[in-house]
Amino acid sequence: MQVDWIILAFLVCLSAACDNSQAGPPLGTILLNVRVFDAESGNFTEPTGLLIRAGRVHETGPSESLPIAADTLDAAGGFALPGLWDSHTHLAFLTLGGEDSLAIALEEFARAGILYVRDVGGPLEVISSISQRVSTGELPGPEIFFSGPMLERPPLHWAQFNEQLPGFTVPVESAEDVDRLVEEVSAAGGSFLKVFNKWDLDLFPRILRRAEERGLGVVLDPGPPVFQSISVDTALALGATSIEHAFAPVLSVLAPDLRRLHDSLALSSGQQGVQAFLGEVFAPAGMEAIDGAALRRLGQRWAESGAFHCPTLRVMPSSPAVSSCLAVQ
């Protein structure tokens, strides 16, 4: 982050701490010469004044028109932004470096203006503990919305992570497993469940129903680009609330002849056949592999469903947090 950028979210937190020490009504802090992001127009204002009181933006306008404040800070033409989201993380990995590493990384989120984090896979006890410590102020950092473990039919794709982080990925083989896990995530304060890779199609509607009963969403990462047990179009039709990764929809929009070849290879040769399909057929075909009509139908269904797509754009310069993305609707 460049030093001439002022992130409003962090300064709001700073102002809130200052306001708490005031006697009587809080006077707040005025930022001078700050360019404020206008979400309606999508543009920044010319340099203006911005008053923060009790941790919230109270008023904007020429500095001489703002009420008296306890402090003023000159933003020198910097930019004020709302709090940002990192919508695809695995924060449990931050604990592997120890307590100091965890605390530093979480505070870096806030200093970068990221005040909300969506964690899509990790041991339930670990991530719920981190979330609670942040919410109580013990650890400075972003508000965390989490799923708990990654759920899939065995054998587990990321089983090796369970060696360092037991419970990172968990098998789901029965209706009882579904019911138990939904209750555990709900009781721990989770916001959604993460369905990953291979799944039995008869259990997928059940986790959607049980999650909805508890006010939880269901996030699907269908696995590799084409070898998927639940395709994106099926997941949307059944009620998934979010789809992870930009490559996820490929199977749903394959040209008909390639889809038939894929399905045949999947039945006759399993994973090896599909890997051969990817390398020898799909990649050389380029855009000819995509059925435009199917793509339009999927786009229409997606828009009607209201589900999110999290493409997981990687921006990983120095942090062990797994990845970052913008969630778009």
C-alpha positions as CSV (number, residue, x, y, z in Angstrom):
1,M,0.0,0.0,0.0
2,Q,1.3,3.4,-0.8
3,V,1.8,5.8,2.1
4,D,-0.2,8.6,0.4
5,W,-3.3,6.5,0.6
6,I,-5.4,7.0,3.7
7,I,-7.8,4.1,4.3
8,L,-10.9,5.4,6.0
9,A,-11.7,2.1,7.7
10,F,-8.5,2.2,9.8
11,L,-8.9,5.8,10.7
12,V,-12.5,5.2,11.8
13,C,-11.1,2.6,14.2
14,L,-8.5,5.1,15.4
15,S,-11.2,7.8,15.9
16,A,-13.4,5.5,17.8
17,A,-10.6,4.9,20.3
18,C,-10.1,8.6,20.7
19,D,-13.8,9.3,21.1
20,N,-14.1,6.8,23.9
21,S,-11.8,9.0,26.0
22,Q,-14.0,12.1,25.6
23,A,-16.2,13.4,28.4
24,G,-19.8,14.0,27.2
25,P,-20.8,13.9,23.6
26,P,-17.9,12.8,21.3
27,L,-16.4,15.6,19.3
28,G,-14.6,13.2,16.9
29,T,-11.9,13.8,14.3
30,I,-11.9,15.8,11.1
31,L,-9.9,14.7,8.1
32,L,-8.9,17.6,5.9
33,N,-8.1,17.5,2.2
34,V,-9.4,14.0,1.7
35,R,-10.9,12.5,-1.4
36,V,-14.0,10.5,-0.4
37,F,-15.2,7.5,-2.5
38,D,-18.8,8.0,-3.7
39,A,-20.3,4.6,-4.1
40,E,-23.2,5.8,-6.2
41,S,-21.1,7.5,-8.8
42,G,-18.1,5.2,-8.5
43,N,-15.8,8.3,-8.3
44,F,-13.7,10.1,-5.7
45,T,-14.7,13.6,-4.7
46,E,-12.4,16.6,-4.8
47,P,-10.5,17.2,-1.6
48,T,-13.0,17.9,1.2
49,G,-13.5,17.5,4.9
50,L,-14.8,14.4,6.6
51,L,-16.0,14.2,10.3
52,I,-15.7,10.9,12.1
53,R,-17.6,10.5,15.4
54,A,-17.9,7.4,17.6
55,G,-16.3,5.3,15.0
56,R,-18.6,6.3,12.2
57,V,-18.6,8.8,9.3
58,H,-20.8,11.6,10.6
59,E,-20.6,14.3,7.9
60,T,-18.7,15.3,4.9
61,G,-18.2,18.8,3.3
62,P,-16.0,21.9,3.4
63,S,-14.0,21.9,6.6
64,E,-15.3,25.3,7.6
65,S,-18.9,23.9,7.5
66,L,-18.2,20.9,9.8
67,P,-18.9,21.0,13.5
68,I,-16.0,21.5,15.9
69,A,-14.0,18.3,16.5
70,A,-11.3,17.3,19.0
71,D,-8.7,16.5,16.4
72,T,-7.8,17.3,12.8
73,L,-5.7,15.3,10.4
74,D,-4.5,16.5,7.1
75,A,-5.0,13.8,4.5
76,A,-3.0,15.8,1.9
77,G,-5.1,14.7,-1.0
78,G,-5.3,11.0,0.1
79,F,-8.2,8.8,-0.5
80,A,-10.9,7.6,2.0
81,L,-12.5,4.2,1.2
82,P,-15.2,2.1,2.9
83,G,-14.0,-1.1,4.6
84,L,-13.0,-3.7,2.0
85,W,-13.6,-7.5,1.9
86,D,-11.2,-10.4,1.4
87,S,-13.8,-13.0,0.4
88,H,-11.8,-16.2,0.1
89,T,-9.3,-17.0,2.8
90,H,-8.1,-19.9,5.0
91,L,-7.0,-18.1,8.1
92,A,-6.2,-21.2,10.1
93,F,-2.9,-21.4,8.3
94,L,-1.9,-18.1,10.1
95,T,-1.8,-20.0,13.4
96,L,1.1,-22.3,12.1
97,G,3.5,-19.4,12.6
98,G,2.6,-18.9,16.2
99,E,0.6,-16.3,18.1
100,D,2.7,-13.3,17.1
101,S,2.4,-14.2,13.4
102,L,-1.3,-14.5,13.7
103,A,-1.7,-11.2,15.5
104,I,0.5,-9.3,13.0
105,A,-1.3,-10.8,9.9
106,L,-4.7,-9.9,11.3
107,E,-3.7,-6.4,12.0
108,E,-2.2,-6.1,8.5
109,F,-5.7,-6.7,7.1
110,A,-7.1,-3.8,9.0
111,R,-4.2,-1.5,8.1
112,A,-4.8,-2.4,4.5
113,G,-8.5,-1.3,4.9
114,I,-9.8,-4.9,4.8
115,L,-12.3,-5.0,7.7
116,Y,-14.3,-8.1,6.6
117,V,-13.0,-11.5,5.8
118,R,-14.8,-14.6,4.5
119,D,-13.0,-17.8,5.6
120,V,-14.0,-20.8,3.5
121,G,-12.3,-23.7,5.1
122,G,-10.5,-24.5,8.3
123,P,-10.8,-26.4,11.6
124,L,-14.0,-25.2,13.3
125,E,-12.6,-24.7,16.7
126,V,-9.6,-22.8,15.4
127,I,-11.4,-20.3,13.2
128,S,-14.3,-19.8,15.6
129,S,-11.7,-19.0,18.3
130,I,-10.0,-16.4,16.1
131,S,-13.3,-14.9,15.2
132,Q,-14.3,-14.6,18.8
133,R,-11.0,-13.0,19.8
134,V,-11.3,-10.4,17.1
135,S,-14.9,-9.6,18.0
136,T,-14.0,-9.0,21.7
137,G,-11.0,-6.8,20.7
138,E,-8.4,-9.2,22.0
139,L,-6.9,-9.4,18.5
140,P,-7.1,-6.3,16.2
141,G,-8.3,-7.4,12.9
142,P,-11.2,-7.8,10.4
143,E,-14.7,-9.2,11.2
144,I,-14.6,-12.8,10.2
145,F,-17.4,-14.8,8.6
146,F,-16.6,-18.5,8.5
147,S,-17.6,-21.9,7.3
148,G,-15.6,-24.3,9.5
149,P,-14.2,-27.3,7.7
150,M,-14.2,-28.2,4.1
151,L,-16.8,-31.0,3.6
152,E,-16.5,-33.7,0.9
153,R,-16.9,-37.4,0.2
154,P,-13.8,-39.4,1.0
155,P,-11.0,-39.9,0.1
156,L,-10.3,-36.4,1.2
157,H,-8.6,-34.2,-1.4
158,W,-6.7,-32.1,1.1
159,A,-6.1,-34.8,3.7
160,Q,-2.5,-33.8,4.2
161,F,-3.6,-30.5,5.8
162,N,-5.3,-32.4,8.6
163,E,-1.8,-33.4,9.8
164,Q,-1.0,-29.8,10.8
165,L,-4.6,-28.6,11.2
166,P,-6.8,-31.4,12.4
167,G,-10.3,-30.9,11.1
168,F,-9.3,-28.8,8.1
169,T,-11.3,-31.1,5.8
170,V,-14.0,-33.6,7.0
171,P,-15.7,-36.5,5.4
172,V,-19.4,-36.5,4.7
173,E,-20.9,-39.9,4.0
174,S,-24.4,-39.9,5.4
175,A,-27.4,-37.8,6.3
176,E,-26.3,-38.1,9.9
177,D,-23.0,-36.5,9.0
178,V,-24.8,-33.6,7.3
179,D,-27.1,-32.9,10.2
180,R,-24.3,-33.1,12.8
181,L,-22.0,-30.8,10.9
182,V,-24.7,-28.2,10.2
183,E,-25.5,-28.1,13.9
184,E,-21.9,-27.8,14.9
185,V,-21.2,-24.9,12.5
186,S,-24.3,-23.1,13.5
187,A,-23.5,-23.5,17.2
188,A,-20.0,-22.2,16.7
189,G,-21.3,-19.0,15.1
190,G,-20.5,-19.9,11.4
191,S,-22.2,-18.1,8.6
192,F,-22.2,-20.8,5.9
193,L,-21.0,-24.3,5.1
194,K,-18.3,-25.2,2.6
195,V,-19.1,-28.0,0.2
196,F,-16.0,-29.1,-1.7
197,N,-15.1,-31.4,-4.6
198,K,-16.8,-34.8,-4.6
199,W,-20.3,-35.1,-3.2
200,D,-23.3,-37.5,-3.3
201,L,-26.1,-35.8,-5.2
202,D,-28.7,-37.0,-2.7
203,L,-26.9,-35.5,0.2
204,F,-26.4,-32.1,-1.4
205,P,-30.1,-31.0,-1.3
206,R,-30.1,-32.1,2.4
207,I,-27.3,-29.9,3.4
208,L,-29.0,-27.0,1.6
209,R,-32.2,-27.6,3.5
210,R,-30.6,-28.1,6.9
211,A,-28.4,-25.0,6.4
212,E,-31.4,-22.9,5.4
213,E,-33.2,-24.0,8.5
214,R,-30.3,-22.5,10.5
215,G,-30.0,-19.4,8.5
216,L,-26.7,-20.5,6.9
217,G,-25.6,-20.3,3.3
218,V,-23.9,-23.1,1.4
219,V,-20.7,-22.3,-0.6
220,L,-19.6,-24.8,-3.3
221,D,-16.2,-25.3,-4.7
222,P,-17.0,-28.1,-7.2
223,G,-13.4,-29.2,-7.6
224,P,-11.2,-29.4,-10.7
225,P,-12.5,-27.6,-13.8
226,V,-14.4,-30.4,-15.4
227,F,-14.2,-33.5,-13.2
228,Q,-17.1,-32.5,-10.9
229,S,-19.7,-34.6,-9.2
230,I,-22.0,-31.5,-8.8
231,S,-21.8,-29.0,-11.7
232,V,-22.4,-25.3,-11.2
233,D,-25.7,-25.3,-13.1
234,T,-27.0,-28.1,-10.9
235,A,-25.8,-26.4,-7.7
236,L,-27.5,-23.1,-8.7
237,A,-30.7,-24.9,-9.5
238,L,-30.7,-26.6,-6.1
239,G,-30.0,-23.4,-4.2
240,A,-26.3,-22.9,-3.5
241,T,-25.6,-19.4,-2.3
242,S,-22.0,-19.0,-3.6
243,I,-19.7,-20.7,-6.1
244,E,-15.9,-20.5,-5.6
245,H,-13.2,-20.1,-8.3
246,A,-13.5,-18.7,-11.9
247,F,-12.8,-22.1,-13.5
248,A,-15.8,-23.7,-11.7
249,P,-18.4,-23.2,-14.4
250,V,-16.4,-24.9,-17.2
251,L,-18.2,-28.2,-17.1
252,S,-21.6,-26.5,-17.3
253,V,-20.7,-24.7,-20.6
254,L,-18.8,-27.4,-22.5
255,A,-19.7,-27.8,-26.2
256,P,-22.1,-30.8,-26.5
257,D,-19.6,-33.1,-28.3
258,L,-16.9,-32.4,-25.7
259,R,-19.4,-32.9,-22.8
260,R,-20.3,-36.3,-24.2
261,L,-16.6,-37.2,-24.6
262,H,-15.9,-36.0,-21.1
263,D,-18.7,-38.0,-19.6
264,S,-17.7,-41.1,-21.5
265,L,-14.1,-40.8,-20.3
266,A,-15.2,-40.2,-16.8
267,L,-17.2,-43.4,-16.7
268,S,-14.6,-45.6,-18.5
269,S,-11.3,-44.2,-17.2
270,G,-12.1,-42.1,-14.2
271,Q,-9.6,-39.4,-13.2
272,Q,-7.0,-40.5,-15.6
273,G,-9.4,-40.2,-18.5
274,V,-10.4,-36.8,-17.5
275,Q,-6.8,-35.6,-17.2
276,A,-6.2,-36.9,-20.7
277,F,-9.3,-35.0,-21.8
278,L,-8.0,-31.8,-20.3
279,G,-4.6,-32.1,-21.9
280,E,-5.4,-33.5,-25.2
281,V,-8.9,-32.2,-26.1
282,F,-10.0,-29.3,-23.9
283,A,-6.9,-27.2,-23.8
284,P,-6.2,-27.3,-27.6
285,A,-9.8,-26.5,-28.4
286,G,-9.6,-23.0,-26.8
287,M,-12.8,-21.0,-26.9
288,E,-14.3,-23.6,-29.3
289,A,-14.7,-25.8,-26.2
290,I,-17.3,-23.5,-24.9
291,D,-21.0,-23.6,-25.9
292,G,-22.1,-20.0,-26.2
293,A,-25.8,-20.8,-25.8
294,A,-25.0,-22.8,-22.6
295,L,-22.9,-20.0,-21.3
296,R,-25.9,-17.5,-21.8
297,R,-28.3,-19.9,-20.1
298,L,-25.9,-20.3,-17.2
299,G,-25.5,-16.6,-16.9
300,Q,-29.3,-16.1,-16.8
301,R,-29.8,-18.8,-14.2
302,W,-27.0,-17.4,-12.1
303,A,-28.5,-13.9,-12.2
304,E,-31.9,-15.2,-11.3
305,S,-30.6,-17.3,-8.4
306,G,-28.9,-14.4,-6.6
307,A,-25.9,-16.6,-5.8
308,F,-22.5,-15.0,-5.6
309,H,-19.4,-15.9,-7.7
310,C,-16.1,-15.6,-5.9
311,P,-13.4,-15.9,-8.7
312,T,-10.5,-15.9,-6.2
313,L,-8.1,-13.5,-7.9
314,R,-4.7,-14.1,-6.3
315,V,-2.9,-11.2,-4.6
316,M,-0.4,-12.8,-2.3
317,P,2.7,-10.5,-2.0
318,S,3.8,-11.2,1.5
319,S,1.0,-12.8,3.6
320,P,0.5,-16.5,4.3
321,A,-3.3,-16.0,4.0
322,V,-4.2,-18.3,1.1
323,S,-5.8,-15.9,-1.4
324,S,-7.9,-12.9,-2.0
325,C,-10.8,-12.1,-4.2
326,L,-13.6,-9.8,-4.9
327,A,-17.1,-11.3,-4.4
328,V,-19.3,-10.2,-7.3
329,Q,-23.0,-10.7,-7.8
